[in-house]
Structures are given as structure tokens and as C-alpha cells.
């Protein structure tokens, strides 16, 4: 399933990360600084689970994680 999430604050990023575990996710933000961080798999918010997920996705351990934050 393809899912789009608007906003990458605490709620939007949490939902996008949760959905990305089993679906293709596109998260949209109007904040260029957040988009740049997310493109590098760096969470703009402090959350242990999101940071763990990003580390696994960056390392290729989560092949189903598709991020496009633009």
C-alpha cells in the first residue's frame, strides 16, 4: 500500500515510521531543514524507536522502508 503523511512533527513522523515498516510511505513537509535531515535518515525529533528504525533503514536492514520527504 502507498501512504502519504502530511507533516513530520511528533505525530506525522511517528505515523510515517510505523507505516513504513510494512508499506511504502511518502511524508511531506514544508520545512527544508527537516527534509534534509530525513533524507540522511536523521530524525528531527528525539525518539528512541524512530532513531532505531532510521538506523536500521540506513543500514539496509529494513528493505521495506521507503522515504521520500519532498
VEXTORDREN-558839 format. One record per residue: residue number from 1; residue in one letter; chain; z, y, x of N, C-alpha, C in turn. Coordinates in Angstrom, 2 decimals. Each point is the difference from the previous one (the first is absolute). Last residue first. Example, Ala and Ser with C-alpha at 12.3 -4.5 7.8 and 13.67 -1.06 7.14 Angstrom:
# residues 2
[2, 'S', 'A', [7.08, -2.25, 12.85], [0.06, 1.19, 0.82], [0.73, 1.09, -0.77]] [1, 'A', 'A', [-0.07, -5.72, 0.29], [0.00, 1.19, -0.89], [0.00, 1.20, 0.90]] 
# end
This chain:
# residues 70
[70, 'X', 'A', [0.21, 14.89, 9.88], [-0.78, 1.22, -0.18], [-0.79, -0.07, -1.28]] [69, 'X', 'A', [2.79, -3.48, 2.25], [0.83, 1.07, -0.53], [-0.76, 1.31, -0.19]] [68, 'X', 'A', [-0.31, -5.54, 0.54], [-0.97, 1.09, 0.07], [0.67, 1.19, -0.66]] [67, 'X', 'A', [1.12, -5.50, 1.59], [0.45, 1.36, -0.22], [-1.16, 0.97, 0.15]] [66, 'X', 'A', [1.41, -5.50, -0.73], [-1.14, 0.90, 0.16], [0.47, 1.40, -0.33]] [65, 'X', 'A', [1.96, -5.28, 0.99], [0.39, 1.42, -0.14], [-1.20, 0.86, 0.31]] [64, 'X', 'A', [0.21, -4.86, 0.33], [-0.34, 0.51, -1.33], [0.36, 1.46, -0.17]] [63, 'X', 'A', [0.98, -2.69, 3.93], [-1.43, 0.24, -0.07], [-0.42, 0.56, -1.35]] [62, 'X', 'A', [4.36, -0.31, 3.15], [-0.23, 0.15, -1.45], [-1.46, 0.37, -0.20]] [61, 'X', 'A', [1.52, -0.61, 4.34], [0.70, -1.10, -0.66], [-0.15, 0.05, -1.51]] [60, 'X', 'A', [-1.55, 3.16, 3.58], [-0.95, -0.96, -0.55], [0.64, -1.18, -0.71]] [59, 'X', 'A', [1.91, 4.15, 2.07], [-0.12, -1.13, 0.92], [-0.98, -1.06, -0.52]] [58, 'X', 'A', [1.06, 3.75, -2.66], [-0.64, 0.51, 1.21], [-0.24, -1.13, 0.99]] [57, 'X', 'A', [2.42, -0.96, -3.92], [-1.40, 0.28, -0.33], [-0.76, 0.46, 1.24]] [56, 'X', 'A', [4.64, -0.68, 0.37], [-0.69, -1.28, -0.17], [-1.49, 0.22, -0.30]] [55, 'X', 'A', [2.73, 3.79, 0.27], [-0.05, -0.63, 1.32], [-0.75, -1.33, -0.07]] [54, 'X', 'A', [0.85, 2.28, -4.05], [-1.01, 0.70, 0.79], [-0.15, -0.65, 1.38]] [53, 'X', 'A', [3.41, -1.61, -2.80], [-1.30, -0.36, -0.53], [-1.12, 0.64, 0.82]] [52, 'X', 'A', [4.41, 1.22, 1.02], [-0.26, -1.39, 0.39], [-1.38, -0.44, -0.46]] [51, 'X', 'A', [1.45, 4.23, -1.37], [-0.27, 0.00, 1.43], [-0.27, -1.40, 0.52]] [50, 'X', 'A', [1.32, 0.47, -4.47], [-1.34, 0.57, 0.18], [-0.36, -0.02, 1.48]] [49, 'X', 'A', [4.34, -1.36, -1.08], [-0.98, -0.97, -0.48], [-1.43, 0.51, 0.18]] [48, 'X', 'A', [3.70, 2.88, 1.16], [-0.09, -1.18, 0.87], [-1.09, -0.97, -0.44]] [47, 'X', 'A', [0.08, 5.35, -0.59], [0.30, -1.14, -0.85], [-0.23, -1.26, 0.83]] [46, 'X', 'A', [-0.73, 5.65, 0.17], [0.82, -1.00, 0.67], [0.40, -1.07, -1.01]] [45, 'X', 'A', [-4.68, 3.05, 0.12], [1.37, -0.02, -0.53], [0.77, -1.09, 0.72]] [44, 'X', 'A', [-4.56, 0.73, 0.95], [0.51, 1.36, -0.02], [1.40, 0.11, -0.59]] [43, 'X', 'A', [-2.49, -4.20, 2.77], [0.50, 0.44, -1.30], [0.50, 1.44, 0.07]] [42, 'X', 'A', [-3.91, -2.61, 2.80], [1.30, 0.62, 0.22], [0.46, 0.54, -1.35]] [41, 'X', 'A', [-4.40, -2.08, 1.34], [1.06, -0.90, -0.49], [1.38, 0.52, 0.38]] [40, 'X', 'A', [-4.24, 2.33, 0.52], [0.51, -0.65, 1.20], [1.12, -1.00, -0.33]] [39, 'X', 'A', [-2.02, 2.62, -3.37], [-1.16, -0.59, 0.66], [0.41, -0.76, 1.26]] [38, 'X', 'A', [3.23, 2.55, -2.32], [-0.29, -1.26, -0.67], [-1.22, -0.70, 0.60]] [37, 'X', 'A', [1.22, 4.32, 1.58], [1.02, -0.99, 0.34], [-0.34, -1.36, -0.60]] [36, 'X', 'A', [-2.80, 3.57, -1.16], [-0.15, -0.33, 1.41], [1.01, -1.04, 0.44]] [35, 'X', 'A', [0.34, 1.75, -4.36], [-1.18, -0.86, 0.13], [-0.20, -0.44, 1.45]] [34, 'X', 'A', [3.38, 3.15, -0.95], [0.37, -1.34, -0.47], [-1.17, -0.96, 0.16]] [33, 'X', 'A', [-0.81, 4.48, 1.02], [0.93, -0.57, 0.99], [0.44, -1.41, -0.40]] [32, 'X', 'A', [-2.81, 2.63, -2.98], [-0.68, -0.56, 1.17], [0.93, -0.65, 1.02]] [31, 'X', 'A', [0.50, 0.61, -5.38], [0.68, 0.46, 1.20], [-0.65, -0.62, 1.24]] [30, 'X', 'A', [-0.88, -0.95, -4.69], [-0.59, 1.29, 0.31], [0.59, 0.59, 1.27]] [29, 'X', 'A', [-0.82, -5.35, -1.85], [0.94, 1.07, 0.28], [-0.75, 1.29, 0.28]] [28, 'X', 'A', [-0.50, -5.58, -1.90], [-0.59, 1.33, 0.13], [1.10, 1.02, 0.23]] [27, 'X', 'A', [-1.11, -5.66, 0.56], [1.00, 1.00, -0.34], [-0.59, 1.37, 0.31]] [26, 'X', 'A', [-1.69, -5.34, -0.95], [-0.41, 1.31, 0.51], [1.05, 0.98, -0.48]] [25, 'X', 'A', [-0.37, -5.75, 0.57], [0.62, 1.23, -0.49], [-0.63, 1.22, 0.68]] [24, 'X', 'A', [-0.48, -5.68, -1.22], [-0.59, 1.08, 0.79], [0.48, 1.31, -0.60]] [23, 'X', 'A', [3.05, -4.52, -0.35], [-1.17, 0.66, -0.57], [-0.56, 1.02, 0.98]] [22, 'X', 'A', [4.09, -2.63, 0.61], [-0.89, -0.96, -0.66], [-1.28, 0.60, -0.54]] [21, 'X', 'A', [3.37, 2.42, 2.50], [0.34, -1.34, 0.46], [-0.95, -1.03, -0.60]] [20, 'X', 'A', [0.05, 4.70, -1.11], [-0.87, -0.39, 1.11], [0.31, -1.38, 0.54]] [19, 'X', 'A', [2.68, 2.19, -3.43], [-1.27, -0.51, -0.52], [-0.90, -0.53, 1.11]] [18, 'X', 'A', [4.08, 2.05, 1.27], [0.26, -1.20, -0.80], [-1.30, -0.62, -0.49]] [17, 'X', 'A', [-0.26, 4.11, 2.21], [0.37, -1.06, 0.93], [0.25, -1.31, -0.73]] [16, 'X', 'A', [-0.85, 3.86, -2.57], [-1.20, -0.38, 0.75], [0.29, -1.15, 0.95]] [15, 'X', 'A', [3.65, 1.87, -2.37], [-0.90, -0.76, -0.88], [-1.24, -0.47, 0.76]] [14, 'X', 'A', [2.94, 2.80, 2.31], [0.67, -1.26, -0.29], [-0.88, -0.89, -0.87]] [13, 'X', 'A', [-1.46, 4.35, 0.87], [-0.15, -0.85, 1.18], [0.69, -1.34, -0.20]] [12, 'X', 'A', [0.40, 3.23, -3.48], [-1.39, -0.41, 0.20], [-0.17, -0.95, 1.17]] [11, 'X', 'A', [4.35, 1.87, -0.86], [-0.45, -0.89, -1.07], [-1.40, -0.52, 0.26]] [10, 'X', 'A', [1.87, 3.12, 3.12], [0.84, -1.20, -0.09], [-0.51, -0.99, -1.05]] [9, 'X', 'A', [-3.80, 3.08, 1.37], [1.41, 0.31, 0.19], [0.79, -1.30, -0.13]] [8, 'X', 'A', [-4.94, 0.96, -0.40], [0.61, -0.92, 0.96], [1.40, 0.45, 0.38]] [7, 'X', 'A', [-4.33, 0.59, -4.04], [1.22, 0.47, 0.63], [0.59, -1.04, 0.93]] [6, 'X', 'A', [-3.09, -1.83, -3.60], [-0.04, 1.43, 0.28], [1.34, 0.45, 0.55]] [5, 'X', 'A', [-2.86, -4.87, -0.10], [1.30, 0.62, -0.23], [-0.13, 1.48, 0.39]] [4, 'X', 'A', [-3.34, -4.54, -1.38], [0.12, 1.32, 0.60], [1.34, 0.59, -0.39]] [3, 'X', 'A', [-2.49, -5.24, 0.36], [0.99, 0.90, -0.60], [-0.03, 1.33, 0.76]] [2, 'X', 'A', [-2.78, -5.09, -0.87], [0.00, 1.27, 0.71], [0.89, 0.98, -0.74]] [1, 'X', 'A', [-0.17, -5.68, 0.37], [0.00, 1.16, -0.84], [0.00, 1.24, 0.90]] 
# end
